[in-house]
Amino acid sequence: MEKSILIGLIQNIAILLSFSMLYDYFWSRKDNYKSLSFKFITGFVLGGIGIVLILTPWHFLPGIIFDTRSVVLSITGLFFGLIPTITAMLITALYRLTMGGAGAYMGIAVVFFSGAIGLLWRYLRPDWRRNKIRELALLGIIVHIVFFVCTILLPPELVSNTLKIISLPVISIYPLATILLGALMIHQEENSNNRRALKRSEQKFKAIIEQASDAMYISDMNGNIID
């Protein structure tokens, strides 16, 4: 694997970690109800992350770039739902379109297919967390099979050589990144749920103590009440 590809992937992995932190601090700690405006704002932030990924790619040819936006957008669909995902897809795709180049149409297709597959997984497989590693692996594999199919949108003379260059990192790293990112976000989600459950228990216990009537009694050495 070329050094430029390795550096680009390392940079993308660092951004993926920041993405998981966003989920932990900006989304999973909120209550179950999230307003419409909050969902749109989340989508804009996620779209910003997509743009940052595009700005830190590994280059194949002028106008043809690769990054891990497919991982982020598929996981976005799986964890964040419809409005944030569609917003992020539109922002990321629009930015990729403005960049132009021979890979523009492929890049836009990857954006929409990745987000759409994540959303379909969320709504058609609502129990996916029961076998989370297997489900995340399947998601990552399917998304990146479609990724390969999208290479047909490249100029015909570039398709074969592009597939030859990207096959190894896409097949070996991208599905693994999907698994690791998804598993990390599930762990963060579980921690947030545990914190909320603990806080509710503390509040309930505090309310019981405060509502209890004060009482005083005197007992003997055997614990029998004498006054």
C-alpha positions in Angstrom: 0.0 0.0 0.0 1.4 3.4 -1.0 2.6 5.7 1.7 0.1 8.5 0.7 -2.8 6.0 0.9 -1.7 4.9 4.4 -1.4 8.5 5.6 -4.8 9.4 4.2 -6.3 6.4 5.9 -4.7 7.3 9.3 -6.1 10.8 9.0 -9.5 9.4 8.2 -9.4 7.1 11.2 -8.7 10.0 13.5 -11.8 11.8 12.0 -13.9 8.7 12.6 -12.9 8.7 16.2 -14.1 12.4 16.5 -17.3 11.2 14.8 -17.9 8.7 17.6 -17.2 11.4 20.2 -19.9 13.6 18.6 -22.4 10.7 18.9 -21.5 10.3 22.6 -21.6 13.9 23.7 -24.0 15.5 21.1 -26.6 12.8 20.5 -26.7 9.7 22.7 -26.8 11.7 26.0 -29.9 13.5 25.0 -33.3 12.3 26.0 -35.3 10.1 23.6 -37.2 13.1 22.3 -35.1 15.2 19.9 -36.6 18.3 18.2 -36.8 18.7 14.5 -34.3 21.6 14.6 -31.9 19.5 16.7 -32.0 16.8 14.1 -31.3 19.3 11.3 -28.4 20.8 13.2 -27.0 17.3 13.8 -27.3 16.7 10.1 -25.3 19.8 9.3 -22.6 18.8 11.7 -22.4 15.3 10.2 -22.3 16.9 6.8 -19.4 19.0 8.0 -17.6 15.8 9.0 -18.2 14.4 5.6 -16.6 17.5 4.0 -13.6 17.2 6.4 -13.2 13.6 5.2 -13.3 14.7 1.6 -10.6 17.3 2.4 -8.3 14.6 3.9 -8.4 11.9 1.2 -5.9 9.7 -0.5 -5.5 10.7 -4.1 -5.6 8.3 -7.0 -5.6 10.7 -10.0 -6.6 14.4 -10.4 -10.3 14.5 -9.7 -10.4 11.0 -8.3 -10.2 10.8 -4.5 -11.1 8.3 -1.8 -11.8 8.6 1.9 -14.0 7.0 4.5 -17.2 9.0 3.9 -18.9 5.7 3.0 -18.2 4.4 6.5 -19.5 7.6 8.2 -22.7 7.9 6.1 -23.7 4.3 6.5 -23.1 4.5 10.3 -25.0 7.8 10.3 -28.0 6.2 8.7 -27.9 3.3 11.2 -27.5 5.4 14.4 -28.9 8.9 13.7 -32.0 8.2 11.6 -33.7 9.9 8.6 -33.4 13.6 9.0 -29.8 13.9 10.1 -28.7 11.4 7.5 -30.5 13.0 4.5 -29.2 16.4 5.6 -25.6 15.0 5.9 -25.9 13.3 2.5 -27.1 16.4 0.7 -24.3 18.6 2.2 -21.6 16.0 1.5 -22.8 15.3 -2.0 -23.2 19.0 -2.9 -19.6 19.7 -1.7 -18.3 16.8 -3.7 -20.1 18.1 -6.8 -18.5 21.5 -6.5 -15.1 19.8 -6.5 -15.7 18.3 -9.9 -13.3 16.0 -11.5 -13.5 12.6 -13.1 -14.7 10.9 -9.9 -17.4 13.4 -9.1 -20.4 11.2 -10.1 -19.0 8.2 -8.5 -18.3 10.1 -5.3 -21.9 11.5 -5.2 -23.3 8.0 -5.8 -21.3 6.6 -3.0 -22.6 9.3 -0.6 -26.3 8.5 -1.4 -26.0 4.7 -1.5 -24.0 4.6 1.8 -26.5 6.7 3.6 -29.5 4.9 2.1 -28.2 1.5 3.0 -27.5 2.6 6.6 -31.1 3.9 6.8 -32.6 0.8 5.3 -30.6 -1.3 7.8 -31.9 0.8 10.7 -35.6 0.5 9.7 -35.7 -2.9 8.1 -33.5 -4.7 10.7 -34.5 -3.0 14.0 -33.1 -5.9 16.0 -29.6 -5.7 14.5 -28.1 -5.0 17.9 -28.7 -8.5 19.0 -25.9 -9.7 16.7 -24.1 -6.4 16.4 -20.7 -7.5 15.2 -22.2 -9.7 12.5 -24.7 -7.1 11.4 -22.1 -4.3 11.3 -19.8 -6.6 9.3 -22.6 -7.3 6.8 -23.4 -3.7 6.6 -19.8 -2.8 5.9 -19.5 -5.5 3.2 -22.7 -4.6 1.4 -22.0 -0.9 1.4 -18.5 -1.4 -0.1 -19.7 -3.9 -2.7 -22.0 -1.1 -3.8 -18.9 1.2 -3.6 -17.2 -1.0 -6.2 -20.3 -1.0 -8.4 -20.2 2.8 -8.4 -16.9 2.7 -10.2 -18.9 2.3 -13.4 -19.6 6.0 -13.2 -15.9 6.7 -13.7 -14.6 7.3 -17.3 -14.3 3.8 -18.8 -10.6 4.0 -19.3 -10.1 4.5 -15.6 -12.3 1.8 -14.1 -10.0 -1.2 -14.4 -6.9 0.5 -12.9 -9.0 2.2 -10.2 -10.4 -1.1 -9.0 -6.9 -2.6 -9.0 -5.6 0.2 -6.7 -8.5 0.5 -4.3 -9.6 -3.1 -3.9 -7.2 -4.0 -1.1 -7.8 -1.0 1.2 -11.6 -1.0 0.5 -12.1 -4.7 1.2 -9.7 -5.0 4.1 -10.0 -1.7 6.0 -13.4 -0.2 5.3 -15.7 -3.0 6.6 -13.4 -3.4 9.6 -13.7 0.4 10.2 -17.5 0.0 10.0 -17.4 -2.7 12.6 -15.1 -0.8 15.0 -16.9 2.5 14.7 -20.3 0.9 15.1 -19.2 -1.2 18.1 -17.6 1.9 19.8 -20.8 3.9 19.3 -22.9 1.1 20.8 -20.6 1.0 23.8 -21.0 4.8 24.2 -24.8 4.4 23.8 -24.9 1.7 26.5 -22.8 3.9 28.9 -25.2 6.8 28.3 -28.2 4.6 29.0 -26.6 3.4 32.2 -25.9 6.9 33.3 -29.5 7.9 32.7 -30.8 4.9 34.5 -28.5 5.6 37.5 -29.6 9.2 37.6 -33.3 8.2 37.5 -32.7 5.8 40.4 -30.9 8.4 42.4 -33.7 10.9 41.9 -36.3 8.3 42.8 -34.5 7.3 46.0 -34.0 11.0 46.9 -37.7 11.6 46.4 -38.6 8.7 48.6 -36.4 9.9 51.4 -37.7 13.4 51.2 -41.3 12.3 51.2 -40.9 9.9 54.1 -42.3 11.2 57.4 -39.7 11.8 60.2 -39.8 9.4 63.1 -37.9 8.9 66.3 -38.0 5.9 68.6 -35.9 4.4 71.5 -35.1 0.7 71.5 -33.5 -1.6 74.1 -30.4 -3.7 73.5 -32.5 -6.4 71.7 -34.0 -3.9 69.2 -37.4 -3.8 70.9 -39.1 -0.3 70.8 -39.6 1.0 74.3 -40.6 4.6 73.5 
